[in-house]
Amino acid sequence: MPRQRSAIADHRRLGGSAEPTDLVAGAMTVLIADPVPSSRERLATELASGGAGQVIQADSVRAVEILIENSTGGQLALVSLGFGDPAPRLIRGLAQVPWTRVLAVALSRQPEPLLAALAAGATGVLRGHPGGADPDLSGRLGRLTARELDVLRLVAEGRTNKWIAEQLSLSALTVKSHLARISRKLGTGDRSHQVAVAMRAGMMR
């Protein structure tokens, strides 16, 4: 059963996250840093049911700072830009722990916060508020072909390109081409960004 933890001002509850491993869904430790309780809880529930091994929640700037000071890191951190000016500093700190991938969750399309987050070390950007309704996500997923959906689902399960190619009777080059098209259609960056989108869409078993 996936576990959920709340990051509070008590370092004894913040210091035991898993060491970084390959991005295999069942082994992933995911951090949700968001000051809005309802959004944070909804996304935590979605990720836990979607296959994240452990979900840690941080509800304040100080909670994230304590996590940075005491944690050994994890595989995926989602940091809401709703924290305002401290957000880039938090992203930089998490990336240095290290958290393998740190994604900024954008509340708007204003370029300045996005550029600041990327400059601080964010490996990608998720549009829309964490845990909030994202009708655009369904629309973007609807643009994927059946084969692209198969590839995305297997990526979300932590499979390698070679494994996916063998499973779907494709060449490795064809799998790479599918991944490139998926990235263009979904607006995702690297592999972990695609995993995060698949989690939000409930595609992980």
HELIX and SHEET records of a PDB file:
HELIX    1   1 HIS A   11  ARG A   13  5                                   3    
HELIX    2   2 ALA A   25  ALA A   27  5                                   3    
HELIX    3   3 PRO A   37  GLY A   50  1                                  14    
HELIX    4   4 VAL A   61  ASN A   70  1                                  10    
HELIX    5   5 LEU A   81  PHE A   83  5                                   3    
HELIX    6   6 ALA A   87  GLN A   96  1                                  10    
HELIX    7   7 PRO A  111  ALA A  119  1                                   9    
HELIX    8   8 PRO A  135  GLY A  142  1                                   8    
HELIX    9   9 ALA A  146  ALA A  156  1                                  11    
HELIX   10  10 ASN A  161  GLN A  167  1                                   7    
HELIX   11  11 ALA A  172  LEU A  186  1                                  15    
HELIX   12  12 ARG A  191  ARG A  200  1                                  10    
SHEET    1   A 6 ARG A   3  ALA A   7  0                                        
SHEET    2   A 6 GLN A  54  ALA A  58  1                                        
SHEET    3   A 6 THR A  29  ALA A  33  1                                        
SHEET    4   A 6 LEU A  76  SER A  80  1                                        
SHEET    5   A 6 ARG A 101  ALA A 106  1                                        
SHEET    6   A 6 GLY A 124  ARG A 127  1                                        
END                                                                             
